């Protein structure tokens, strides 16, 4: 998809408006004026039509020209702006048509993992997880099990970081690997991640260990196992989550190009062993755990290497 900076679009629109202003001494608008109106397209899709499963909500809001010079000229103007705004594949579409297609594409991309929910293993997994939540304290809260997918749906993914288990302490896990809720002390691995970011790109550690900001930029923070019993690390392993997350990673690796997969530690590296290195950038190193960080995690420069790769492929860099 052709990328055009927001500044370029603003410059074009500013040019269109530059000679189209109201005279301070007149209530009439210049004949060349552009009239715009707000377009809002919103849609939500729950996997399998089940509101208890992950949902993708898309809200697209923009102002579009609806009058310019002659009655038909506004549509011509829209067709000029559509490929500049959304990409070359929308050439010839009005802005409304292009916006509708973008929303539909976003939702369709999100449906990639839907077939997994219909498989026998997932039904068994669902029964197990429901039973666990009814009997024990389980992390993360049920509504956040699929938080990684909710915050970073498939069509937005640029980077994939693979973890293993959710944190099993109170208040820590919220569905994103390595991330903790606001106000929660940084776990040792996260401390080391922030140390490497500082050494690599110079960014100081933030006030919070909540990595939602990464997910919203296109970083899929995916644990191999999505639930865990309180204070019992690994308690939900080998129950089906690994099969589900394998399928998600495989769908991304096979159906998209030029992603960055960050695999820290032997577990993540085995999980991502099948990824085509000619199609994606795969970065590997030791795990950020204090037990292994000095054996190759520190100094791996994965954050700058990720951004260099994204930039080279026309993608916006991640603000780590």
Residue, then its C-alpha position, 0 to 999 in steps of 0.5 A: x500500500x502506498x503511504x502518504x504522510x498526513x502532512x502531504x494530505x493536509x498540504x493538498x487540502x490546504x491548497x484547495x482551500x487557499x483561494x476559497x475563503x469567505x470575504x470578511x465583508x460578505x456572507x457569500x462563499x467564493x464559487x470555488x469553495x469546498x464544502x465538507x461534511x463528517x463521515x463516520x463508519x462504525x462496525x463491530x464483529x464478534x468472532x462466531x457471533x458470540x459476544x463473549x469472544x474477541x471483538x474487533x470494533x472499527x470506528x473511522x471518522x473523517x471529513x470529506x468534500x461534498x461540494x466543490x465548484x460544479x456539482x460533479x467536481x466534488x466526486x472527482x476531488x474525492x477520487x483524487x484523495x482516496x488513493x492518497x488517504x488509503x492507498x493505490x488500491x482505492x484509486x477510482x473510489x469515492x472517499x466513502x466507498x474507500x472508507x467502507x472498504x477499509x472497514x470491511x477489510x479490517x474486519x475480514x482480517x480479524x476473522x482469520x482466527x475464527x475457524x479455530x474456535x470451531x475445532x474440537x480442541x478449542x471446545x475442550x479448552x473452553x470447557x476447561x477454562x470456564x471450569x477453572x474460572x469458576x473454581x479458582x482465581x485465574x489471571x487475567x480477568x476473563x474479559x482480557x483473555x484475548x486482549x492482545x487480539x483486541x488491541x492489535x487485530x491481524x490487519x494492524x500487526x507489524x511486530x509479534x513478540x511471543x511470551x510464554x505464560x501470563x503473570x500469575x500474581x494479583x493485578x499483573x496480567x492483562x492479556x499482553x505478554x511482558x506487560x503489567x497494569x498501571x501502578x504494578x511494580x515492573x517484573x524483572x524481565x520487564x525491567x531488563x526490557x526497558x534497560x535494553x531499550x535505553x541502551x539501544x535507542x536512548x528512551x528512558x523507562x516509562x512510569x508504567x509497565x503497561x504496554x498497551x501503547x505498543x499494542x495500539x501501534x501494531x505490536x502483537x504481545x502474544x503469550x503462548x498460553x493465555x490463562x494461568x491459575x494464581x501463583x501456579x506458573x504453567x498451570x494452564x499449559x498443554x490444555x490447548x492454548x498453545x495450539x490456538x496461538x500456534x495457529x494465530x502465528x502461522x496465519x500471520x506468518x503465511x498470509x502477511x509479509x514483512x512482519x518482525x517476529x521477536x523471539x526471546x528464549x528457546x521456548x519462543x524460538x521453537x514456537x516460531x521455528x517455522x517462520x519464513x526468514x525470507x518473508x519476515x524479519x525474525x530476531x532471536x536472542x536470550x530471554x530478558x529474565x535475570x537468569x539469561x539476560x546477560x547471555x545475549x539479551x542485553x545488546x541484541x538491539x532488537x528495538x532499533x533493528x525492528x524500526x530500521x526494518x519497518x522504515x525500510x518497508x514503508x511502515x511507521x516505526x514503533x515508539x518504544 
